[in-house]
């Protein structure tokens, strides 16, 4: 048994309230031409090495994650945006029990997701050209050269996340509070969202 196969078997064998539900979703995914693999510790189903969907169980629900779900027609209005305003393409379909899974409907959504991927319908993030550093951060850099050096060593998207975090505060007081919060994170070389990655 390959390492991937062993990880998949371990994932689906794990005792959880949703063990039966995720097994049913797996059975449906495997009825299609999708290839089963593991990414980020969870089962992911791909076509031509492109992510189509994932099967995942949380504490209060389980479900399907469609990586380019924003392109699905969603006639049943069952798909949710993971984080409104932040998540661009991914959509998920939550279930509470195995009895809630409508077999034919799930297969129709999976089939459409496969066709969309084959047709190249996938979200491409828009890259902003330059990070605009907020005045508050610029002032902090003047006072602390090590902070400026560490900030410059971060990947551009991590720099943007910090700048957006400060810029989205409406009041100057909040901007200062946020600045104080992120200085130790920057000095340690962490990105703002690293703990969630």
N, C-alpha and C positions, 0 to 999 in steps of 0.2 A: 504494500500500500504506500502510495506517495505521501509526502509530508502534507500536501494540500488536502488530499483525500482524508488523511488522519485528522486534520484540523476540522474539516467539514463534519466528519462523523462525530467528533467530540462536541462540536457546537450543537448538532441536532440531538445528541444523546443526553445532553445536560438536562437535569430535572428542573422544570420551571412550570408555572401555571399555564404557560402558552406552548408547551412542548408539542401538543397535538396540532395546534393551529399552525405553527411554523412548519411542521412536517407536511401538512396539507398544502401550504403555499409552495414548498419545495417540490412536491409531487407535480403540481401544476406547471411550475417553471421548467421541470425536466421533461414535460410532454412537448416542449418546443425545441427549437434548434439551439437554444442558449447553452453556453458552456459555463460550468459551475467552477468557481474559484473562491479564494478567501482574500479579502482586502480589508485593512483596518480592523482585523479581528472578527469580521462577520462575512457570511456568504454573499457573494456578488455574482451576478449572472451577466455574461458578456457575449457579444457577437463581434467577430473580427477584432478581438482584443479591446473592444470599446465597452464601457460600462453601460448596461441597459437598466438593470434593477438590482436591488438588494433586499434581503429578507432579514428582519431584525425584531428582537423582542425587548421591550422595556419593562419597567415595573408594573405599569397599569394598562399596557396595550402591546400588541405586536402588529406587524404589517409589512407592506411592500414600499420600497423607496424607488421611485422612477427617477433616474438621473437627469433625463431630459423631459420630465413630466409636464413641463409648461407647454409642450407641443401636442400633448394628448387632447383629444376632443372632449373627453370627460362627460359623456351624455348623462351619467348618473349623478354628477356633481359630488363625487366621493373623494376627490383629491384635495389635499390641503398643502399650503405652502409651509415649509418647515419654519421659517422665520420671516413673516411679512415685512417687506421693505429691504431685507438683506439677502434672502435666498432668491436667486434669479431663476434657476431652471428646475431644481429638484422639487418633486411633489411626493407626498406620501398618502397612503391609504391605510387607515387604522382599523383594527378589529379588536374586539374584546373576547371573542370566543370562536371556536372552530365552526360552530353552527352559523355564524354570521357570514361566512365566506360563500359568495355566490359563484360557484365553479365556472359557469359559462361566461359570466361577466368578467371575472378575473382573467380568464384565458383571452378574451377579446381585448382587454387593456394591454396584456403582455404582448399579444400578437401585433397590435398597433405600435407599441413601443419598439418592437424589433424592426418593423417596416420603416418607422421613422429613422432609426439609427442607420439602416441600410441606405436610406435616401439622404443621409448626411444632415438630418435635422438635429443639430446639437448646438448648445449654447456656447458661444465664444465670448469670454470676458472682454470687455472694452478696457484697454489699458490707457490710463491717463498718462500724459507725457511727463509731467513734472510734479513732484510733491511740493506743495506750498507750505512752508514751515510757518507756524503761527508765531505772532510777536512774543507771546508768553514763553514759548520754547526758545526762541532766539535770545531772549533776555537771560534765560537759564543757562544757555550755552556760554554767554559772555562771562558769567560768574563761575562756571565749572567746565574747564577744558576737557576733563575726562568724560563728562556727559556728552559733549559735542562729538568727541572721538568715537565713543561707543554707538551713538546714534547713527553716525555716518557708516559704521561697520554693519548695520542692520540691512537686511534686504529691503528694496524700495517699498514693497507692499507693507512691510512691518512699519516702516517710517510713516507711510500714509495712514495706517491704522491709528498710530499715536496722534498724528496731526488732526485727524477727523474727530478723535475722542475729545480733544481740547476744543476744537472749532464748533462742535455741536452744542457745547454749553452756551446758554443764553446770557448768563450773568458773569461778570468779571470774577466775582467771588468763587463761583463754581469752577471757572477755568483755573483759578489758582489751586483749589482743592484737588482738581483732577491732575494738575501738573505735579503737585506734591506726591500724589499716589503713583504716578508713572516713573518718576525719577529713579527710584530704587530698581524698578524693573529694567529700565534702559541700561543702568549701570551694570546690571548682571547679564546683559546681552539677550534678554528675553523679548519676544514680540508680545504685543498686547493680548493676543488671543492664544498664545502658546499652550496655556494650561488646558484648552479645549481641543487642541489638535492631537 
